[in-house]
């Protein structure tokens, strides 16, 4: 038996990762210098992969199975003194193929798990953003829909179209939504300012606004002192930056309904 033939006998076991110890080390060293054995080993390893996939998928090509059987057939039938891993019959091949198939299946599950985690993280982030937006909408809607909210209508002189404003104030949350319509346009660098008139003390600034081309405007949740009881709301014309105190007569005013 030539040296090449001696190593060729162990290629099938090495392809299945069943060659151990000194025999494995010698074969690895031989593969580094023998192109023919390297080619044979790559073919056997490819055939092993095809058999592994066949445990859970299509039947492998007949030629691949035959090459593996031929490699096993080349194993000597005489008893030898060196200690090696016992040769595997066809059923042993199936066992290794099943193990390889389990490995392939586990790898597939691992990839699916990574994809699922990424999807869950994205869904969790989206759900958190939706919850935040819903909470903002609830804060805006609270003074409009809560039964205990104070509703104040502000009107001006009865010159059509009559300017009008509607304030929705929820004192226990310091929440205010103001809607205005038919508001006259303003000179440059001027703006309307809304005022909360408390039951005692000076008027409290409650937001600066300019109407759009249709005379409509809104003020949503301006900063207000907590728990302030409102006696009325009023509107004055101020500089567009706003003023801490009214500097002109009230154009519109309304008390609680």
N, C-alpha and C positions, 0 to 999 in steps of 0.2 A: 504493500500500500504506500503510495507516494505521500509526501507531506501535505500536498494540496488536498488529496482525497481524505486524509485523516481529519483535516479541519473542516472539510465540506460536510462530514458526518454530523458535526455539532452545530451547524448553521441553523437547522430547524429549531433546536432547543433554544439557541440564543435569540432567535426571532420571537419565541414565546416568552422570553425572559426567564427560562427555566434552567439555564446553564449557570452553574455556580463555581465558586472557588478558583483553584488553579487553572482548570480547563477554560473557564471564562476569560481569565487574564491572558492566557496564551492565545486564545482566539482573537481577542481584541488587538493584541500585538500583531498577529498575523494579518488581520484586516487592514491594518495601517500600511502594509506593504504589498498586498495582493489585490489587484483591481478585479480579477475574476471572481474572487470570493466576495468582495464588496458588492458587486453586481448581483450575485446570487442571493446575498443577504437582503438587499433592498427588495428583490422580487418576493422573497419569502415573507418579509415584513409586510409588504403590500397585500399579499394573499391572506395573511393573518388578520389584517384589518377588515378585508372583505368578509371573511368568515365571521368576525365579531359582529359586524353590521347585519349579517344574515340572521342572527338570533332574533332580531326584532324588525327585520326589513326584508328586501328582496333577496332571492336566492343568489349566492355568488356565482361567478362564471365557473364552468366545469374545469377549465384549464387551470384556474387558481387552486382549486381543490386537488387536482391531479398533481400539480407541482409539489404541494405540501406532502401528499401521500408518497410521491417518489422520493422526497427528501427523507421521510421517515423510513422508507424501505431500504435506503442505503445504510441504515444503522446495522452494525455487525450483530449476528445472532449468537456468537460465542460468548462465553463468560469471560469477563475481563477483571483484572485485579484492582484497577483504579476505581475510586469511589466517585460516582456521578449520580446525578438525579435520575431516577428511573425514567425510561423512555415511556412516552404516552401513546396509547392506542387511539383509535378514532374517537372513542367516548371521552378520553382525556382531552383530545382536541376540542370537543364540544364544550367541555367544562371551561377551558381557557377562553373559548369564544364567548361563552355566556358571561364570564367575568369581564371581558373586554366590552361586551354589549352593555353591561351594568355601568361600567365606567363612562361610556358614551352617553348613556341615559342620564347619569348623574351630572355630567357636564352640561347637558341640555337644560336640566332642571336649574342648575346654578345660574346659567345665563338668563333663563326666564325669571328667576328670582331677582336678579339685578334689575331687569327691565321693570318688573312689578314694583320694586322699591322706588325706582325713579318715578314711575307713574303715580304711586301713592304720595310721594313727596310733592309732586306738582299739584295733585288734587288737593292735598292738605293746604298748600300755600294759596291756591285759588279759593278754597272754602274760607280760609281766614280773611282774605281780602273781601269776599262777599259779605261775611259777617260784619266786617268793619263798615262797609258801605251801608248795610242795612241798619246798623246802629246810628250812623249819621242821619239817615232818612227818618228814623224814629225820633231823634232829637229835634229835627226840623218840624216834623208833623205833630209833635206832642202838644204845643200850645194851640194848635188848630183843632185837634180831635179830642183832647181831654175835657171832660165835662166841667171840671173846676177851673178851667182857664178863663181869664178875664178878657172880654171882647169889647174893644173900644172903636167907635166910628168917628173919624175926624172929617169935618166938612168945612168948606170955605163959603164965601158970599155966593148967593144963588145967581151966578152969571154963567149961562150955559157955554160950553159944557162944564158942569160943576166938578171941580177937583174933589177927590174923595180918597180917604185913606182908611185902612182897617188894620187895627193892631190886635194881635192875639198874644196874651201875656200869661205865662204860667209862673207865678211867684215862687213856689216851692222849688223850682228848678232854675230860676233866673233865666227863663227861656222866653224869647220874644221873636215873633215873626210879624213883619209889617208889609202890607201890600198897598200900593197907591196907583191911581189911574187918573187920567185927564189932568195931569200936572202941567202947568205952563212951562215953556222953556225958560232957561235962566241966562243972565248975562255971562260973559266970559269970566272965569275964575270965581264963579259963585256956585253954591250948592245948597240943597235943602238939608236941614239937620233936624232929626227927630229927637224929642225930649220926653223923658219920663218925669211927670210931676208927682213927687211923693206926697204922702199925707202931711208930712212936715219936712221942712228944709228946702234947699235950692233945687231947681230943675237938674236932672241928671242926663248928660249926653247919651243918646241911644242910637247913634249911627248917622253917617252922612251919606246922601245919595243924590244922583242926578237921573232925571227921567230919560227914557229913550225917545225915539222919534214919535211914538204913539202916546207919550205922556205917562208911561207905566214905569214903576220902579219897585224894588223890594229891599228890605233890610232883614237879614236872618241872623238871629242869635248874636247881637252885639254884646260886648262885655258889660255886665251890670252887677251892682252890689248884690250879694246874696240876700234873698228874702225881703227885698224892698217892696213895700205895699204901694201900689200906684193909685193916685187919686184921678189922674188924667194923663193924656198924651197931647203934645203940641208939635207944630212944625214952624221953623223960622228959616230965613235965608241968611246964610253965613258964607264966609270965605270957604273955598272948596276943601281946604285942609281941616275944616271944622273949628269949633270954638268950645272952650270949657264952660262958658256961660252964654246965654242968649244975648245977642247984640242988636236985635231988631224985634219989632212986635211980632206976635204969633200970627201966622197966616191961617192956620188951621188948628183946631183944638177939639178934643172930645173927652168925655168922661165915661166911666165904666157903665156897661149895660146891665 
